[in-house]
Amino acid sequence: MTGLFIDVSNLYLCAGKDFGGKIEYKSYLADLGELAVKRAYGVRIKNEASSFIRKLSSLGFVTKFVQVPKYTCSSLGVNICIDVIKSLDKLSHVIIGSSSKELIPLIQFLQENDIHVTVFASGIPNEVKNLVDKTINVERKHCEIDNG
């Protein structure tokens, strides 16, 4: 079974940098097939992300958003690692939706435990590409582009 664990902040920043848009999660999911676990992690200030969180939930994600006092780059890697490890008994394949090198220890742990690892993100560093079984690059088709 396959589990997807995404850092929406990382995907948002990378898609914005690469395509001038944000991830369209229905399109993102279309390339992945059946998923036993779908988790999305992010940060929010007050209730600003409420409609976005509802949208993710409607697509079947369990969401874990951290409340922060002001916009900041927050590492969600620890939360992702804990949830991946808790799910290992039911997964043979983990898809990580983040290009963060902070997740390299998790990738190494998964592979040591015979779990296949795919990274589906934008701007995936070579250090990550060289470790994982497969990479999928976010493309323009996965994004909502603001043409205005």
Phi and psi in degrees as GROMACS dihedral restraints (atoms count N, CA, C in turn):
[ dihedral_restraints ]
;  ai    aj    ak    al  type     phi  dphi    fc
    3     4     5     6     1  -115.8    20    10
    4     5     6     7     1   140.1    20    10
    6     7     8     9     1  -123.1    20    10
    7     8     9    10     1   141.5    20    10
    9    10    11    12     1  -114.3    20    10
   10    11    12    13     1   129.3    20    10
   12    13    14    15     1  -130.9    20    10
   13    14    15    16     1   111.4    20    10
   15    16    17    18     1  -118.9    20    10
   16    17    18    19     1   142.5    20    10
   18    19    20    21     1   -99.5    20    10
   19    20    21    22     1    98.9    20    10
   21    22    23    24     1   -64.6    20    10
   22    23    24    25     1   -29.4    20    10
   24    25    26    27     1   -66.4    20    10
   25    26    27    28     1   -43.8    20    10
   27    28    29    30     1   -63.4    20    10
   28    29    30    31     1   -46.4    20    10
   30    31    32    33     1   -63.7    20    10
   31    32    33    34     1   -39.2    20    10
   33    34    35    36     1   -62.2    20    10
   34    35    36    37     1   -48.0    20    10
   36    37    38    39     1   -65.3    20    10
   37    38    39    40     1   -42.4    20    10
   39    40    41    42     1   -69.7    20    10
   40    41    42    43     1   -42.5    20    10
   42    43    44    45     1   -65.8    20    10
   43    44    45    46     1   -37.8    20    10
   45    46    47    48     1   -62.8    20    10
   46    47    48    49     1   -43.0    20    10
   48    49    50    51     1   -67.6    20    10
   49    50    51    52     1   -44.2    20    10
   51    52    53    54     1   -81.7    20    10
   52    53    54    55     1   -33.8    20    10
   54    55    56    57     1  -126.9    20    10
   55    56    57    58     1    -5.2    20    10
   57    58    59    60     1    68.6    20    10
   58    59    60    61     1    28.4    20    10
   60    61    62    63     1  -147.0    20    10
   61    62    63    64     1  -166.1    20    10
   63    64    65    66     1  -128.2    20    10
   64    65    66    67     1   163.4    20    10
   66    67    68    69     1   -67.2    20    10
   67    68    69    70     1   136.3    20    10
   69    70    71    72     1  -101.2    20    10
   70    71    72    73     1   101.5    20    10
   72    73    74    75     1   -67.0    20    10
   73    74    75    76     1   -27.7    20    10
   75    76    77    78     1   -63.9    20    10
   76    77    78    79     1   -42.7    20    10
   78    79    80    81     1   -67.3    20    10
   79    80    81    82     1   -40.9    20    10
   81    82    83    84     1   -58.1    20    10
   82    83    84    85     1   -45.9    20    10
   84    85    86    87     1   -69.3    20    10
   85    86    87    88     1   -28.8    20    10
   87    88    89    90     1   -58.6    20    10
   88    89    90    91     1   -27.4    20    10
   90    91    92    93     1   -85.1    20    10
   91    92    93    94     1    -0.4    20    10
   93    94    95    96     1  -109.0    20    10
   94    95    96    97     1   -15.2    20    10
   96    97    98    99     1    74.3    20    10
   97    98    99   100     1  -157.1    20    10
   99   100   101   102     1   -75.0    20    10
  100   101   102   103     1   134.4    20    10
  102   103   104   105     1  -125.0    20    10
  103   104   105   106     1   128.2    20    10
  105   106   107   108     1   -76.4    20    10
  106   107   108   109     1   -30.7    20    10
  108   109   110   111     1  -134.2    20    10
  109   110   111   112     1   133.7    20    10
  111   112   113   114     1  -133.7    20    10
  112   113   114   115     1   113.1    20    10
  114   115   116   117     1  -125.5    20    10
  115   116   117   118     1   140.0    20    10
  117   118   119   120     1  -127.9    20    10
  118   119   120   121     1   133.9    20    10
  120   121   122   123     1  -122.2    20    10
  121   122   123   124     1   141.1    20    10
  123   124   125   126     1  -165.1    20    10
  124   125   126   127     1  -177.4    20    10
  126   127   128   129     1  -120.1    20    10
  127   128   129   130     1   155.6    20    10
  129   130   131   132     1  -150.5    20    10
  130   131   132   133     1   152.8    20    10
  132   133   134   135     1  -107.7    20    10
  133   134   135   136     1   123.9    20    10
  135   136   137   138     1    52.7    20    10
  136   137   138   139     1  -126.1    20    10
  138   139   140   141     1  -111.6    20    10
  139   140   141   142     1    21.4    20    10
  141   142   143   144     1   -58.5    20    10
  142   143   144   145     1   -28.0    20    10
  144   145   146   147     1   -98.6    20    10
  145   146   147   148     1    11.5    20    10
  147   148   149   150     1   -56.8    20    10
  148   149   150   151     1   -47.1    20    10
  150   151   152   153     1   -68.8    20    10
  151   152   153   154     1   -35.8    20    10
  153   154   155   156     1   -64.7    20    10
  154   155   156   157     1   -42.6    20    10
  156   157   158   159     1   -63.6    20    10
  157   158   159   160     1   -40.3    20    10
  159   160   161   162     1   -62.2    20    10
  160   161   162   163     1   -40.4    20    10
  162   163   164   165     1   -62.4    20    10
  163   164   165   166     1   -45.8    20    10
  165   166   167   168     1   -60.9    20    10
  166   167   168   169     1   -43.3    20    10
  168   169   170   171     1   -61.1    20    10
  169   170   171   172     1   -38.7    20    10
  171   172   173   174     1   -66.8    20    10
  172   173   174   175     1   -20.3    20    10
  174   175   176   177     1   -92.0    20    10
  175   176   177   178     1     5.6    20    10
  177   178   179   180     1    95.7    20    10
  178   179   180   181     1     6.6    20    10
  180   181   182   183     1   -79.5    20    10
  181   182   183   184     1   141.4    20    10
  183   184   185   186     1   -88.3    20    10
  184   185   186   187     1   124.8    20    10
  186   187   188   189     1  -105.8    20    10
  187   188   189   190     1   142.6    20    10
  189   190   191   192     1  -133.9    20    10
  190   191   192   193     1    99.8    20    10
  192   193   194   195     1  -110.6    20    10
  193   194   195   196     1   135.1    20    10
  195   196   197   198     1   -95.6    20    10
  196   197   198   199     1   129.4    20    10
  198   199   200   201     1   -77.8    20    10
  199   200   201   202     1   126.8    20    10
  201   202   203   204     1  -125.4    20    10
  202   203   204   205     1   150.5    20    10
  204   205   206   207     1   -70.4    20    10
  205   206   207   208     1   -30.6    20    10
  207   208   209   210     1  -149.5    20    10
  208   209   210   211     1   163.4    20    10
  210   211   212   213     1   -62.0    20    10
  211   212   213   214     1   128.8    20    10
  213   214   215   216     1  -150.0    20    10
  214   215   216   217     1   154.6    20    10
  216   217   218   219     1   -78.2    20    10
  217   218   219   220     1   112.0    20    10
  219   220   221   222     1  -113.3    20    10
  220   221   222   223     1   132.7    20    10
  222   223   224   225     1   -77.5    20    10
  223   224   225   226     1   122.8    20    10
  225   226   227   228     1  -103.6    20    10
  226   227   228   229     1     5.3    20    10
  228   229   230   231     1   -57.1    20    10
  229   230   231   232     1   -39.3    20    10
  231   232   233   234     1   -63.4    20    10
  232   233   234   235     1   -45.0    20    10
  234   235   236   237     1   -61.5    20    10
  235   236   237   238     1   -43.2    20    10
  237   238   239   240     1   -62.1    20    10
  238   239   240   241     1   -48.1    20    10
  240   241   242   243     1   -57.2    20    10
  241   242   243   244     1   -46.4    20    10
  243   244   245   246     1   -61.3    20    10
  244   245   246   247     1   -45.7    20    10
  246   247   248   249     1   -68.7    20    10
  247   248   249   250     1   -36.9    20    10
  249   250   251   252     1   -62.0    20    10
  250   251   252   253     1   -48.3    20    10
  252   253   254   255     1   -62.2    20    10
  253   254   255   256     1   -39.8    20    10
  255   256   257   258     1   -63.7    20    10
  256   257   258   259     1   -25.0    20    10
  258   259   260   261     1   -95.6    20    10
  259   260   261   262     1    -3.0    20    10
  261   262   263   264     1   -57.2    20    10
  262   263   264   265     1   -32.6    20    10
  264   265   266   267     1   -63.9    20    10
  265   266   267   268     1   -18.7    20    10
  267   268   269   270     1  -115.6    20    10
  268   269   270   271     1     7.4    20    10
  270   271   272   273     1  -121.8    20    10
  271   272   273   274     1   142.0    20    10
  273   274   275   276     1  -114.7    20    10
  274   275   276   277     1    -8.3    20    10
  276   277   278   279     1  -146.5    20    10
  277   278   279   280     1   130.1    20    10
  279   280   281   282     1  -119.4    20    10
  280   281   282   283     1   130.4    20    10
  282   283   284   285     1  -107.3    20    10
  283   284   285   286     1   124.9    20    10
  285   286   287   288     1  -106.1    20    10
  286   287   288   289     1   122.1    20    10
  288   289   290   291     1   -96.8    20    10
  289   290   291   292     1    69.7    20    10
  291   292   293   294     1  -166.9    20    10
  292   293   294   295     1   145.4    20    10
  294   295   296   297     1  -102.1    20    10
  295   296   297   298     1    13.6    20    10
  297   298   299   300     1   -71.4    20    10
  298   299   300   301     1   129.6    20    10
  300   301   302   303     1   -69.5    20    10
  301   302   303   304     1   -16.3    20    10
  303   304   305   306     1   -60.8    20    10
  304   305   306   307     1   -19.2    20    10
  306   307   308   309     1   -90.9    20    10
  307   308   309   310     1     2.9    20    10
  309   310   311   312     1   -56.7    20    10
  310   311   312   313     1   -45.2    20    10
  312   313   314   315     1   -59.1    20    10
  313   314   315   316     1   -36.2    20    10
  315   316   317   318     1   -65.2    20    10
  316   317   318   319     1   -45.3    20    10
  318   319   320   321     1   -58.4    20    10
  319   320   321   322     1   -45.4    20    10
  321   322   323   324     1   -63.1    20    10
  322   323   324   325     1   -42.4    20    10
  324   325   326   327     1   -60.8    20    10
  325   326   327   328     1   -45.2    20    10
  327   328   329   330     1   -61.2    20    10
  328   329   330   331     1   -45.4    20    10
  330   331   332   333     1   -67.0    20    10
  331   332   333   334     1   -35.6    20    10
  333   334   335   336     1   -62.5    20    10
  334   335   336   337     1   -22.9    20    10
  336   337   338   339     1  -104.8    20    10
  337   338   339   340     1    22.6    20    10
  339   340   341   342     1    58.8    20    10
  340   341   342   343     1    34.6    20    10
  342   343   344   345     1  -101.7    20    10
  343   344   345   346     1   127.5    20    10
  345   346   347   348     1   -72.2    20    10
  346   347   348   349     1   141.5    20    10
  348   349   350   351     1  -127.3    20    10
  349   350   351   352     1   129.1    20    10
  351   352   353   354     1  -120.3    20    10
  352   353   354   355     1   140.0    20    10
  354   355   356   357     1  -112.4    20    10
  355   356   357   358     1   125.4    20    10
  357   358   359   360     1  -119.2    20    10
  358   359   360   361     1    97.8    20    10
  360   361   362   363     1  -159.0    20    10
  361   362   363   364     1  -170.8    20    10
  363   364   365   366     1  -121.4    20    10
  364   365   366   367     1   142.3    20    10
  366   367   368   369     1    67.8    20    10
  367   368   369   370     1    40.5    20    10
  369   370   371   372     1   -70.2    20    10
  370   371   372   373     1   121.3    20    10
  372   373   374   375     1   -69.6    20    10
  373   374   375   376     1   152.3    20    10
  375   376   377   378     1   -56.6    20    10
  376   377   378   379     1   -36.0    20    10
  378   379   380   381     1   -59.2    20    10
  379   380   381   382     1   -33.9    20    10
  381   382   383   384     1   -80.5    20    10
  382   383   384   385     1   -46.6    20    10
  384   385   386   387     1   -54.2    20    10
  385   386   387   388     1   -38.6    20    10
  387   388   389   390     1   -73.7    20    10
  388   389   390   391     1   -13.9    20    10
  390   391   392   393     1   -97.0    20    10
  391   392   393   394     1   -36.6    20    10
  393   394   395   396     1   -83.6    20    10
  394   395   396   397     1   162.4    20    10
  396   397   398   399     1   -72.0    20    10
  397   398   399   400     1   -32.5    20    10
  399   400   401   402     1  -156.0    20    10
  400   401   402   403     1   146.9    20    10
  402   403   404   405     1  -122.5    20    10
  403   404   405   406     1   146.2    20    10
  405   406   407   408     1  -126.5    20    10
  406   407   408   409     1   122.9    20    10
  408   409   410   411     1   -88.7    20    10
  409   410   411   412     1   133.4    20    10
  411   412   413   414     1   -60.6    20    10
  412   413   414   415     1   133.9    20    10
  414   415   416   417     1  -117.9    20    10
  415   416   417   418     1   171.0    20    10
  417   418   419   420     1   -54.5    20    10
  418   419   420   421     1   -35.6    20    10
  420   421   422   423     1   -63.6    20    10
  421   422   423   424     1   -17.9    20    10
  423   424   425   426     1   -91.0    20    10
  424   425   426   427     1     3.1    20    10
  426   427   428   429     1  -119.3    20    10
  427   428   429   430     1   152.0    20    10
  429   430   431   432     1   -95.4    20    10
  430   431   432   433     1   113.9    20    10
  432   433   434   435     1   -99.1    20    10
  433   434   435   436     1   130.9    20    10
  435   436   437   438     1   -87.1    20    10
  436   437   438   439     1   107.8    20    10
  438   439   440   441     1   -92.8    20    10
  439   440   441   442     1     6.6    20    10
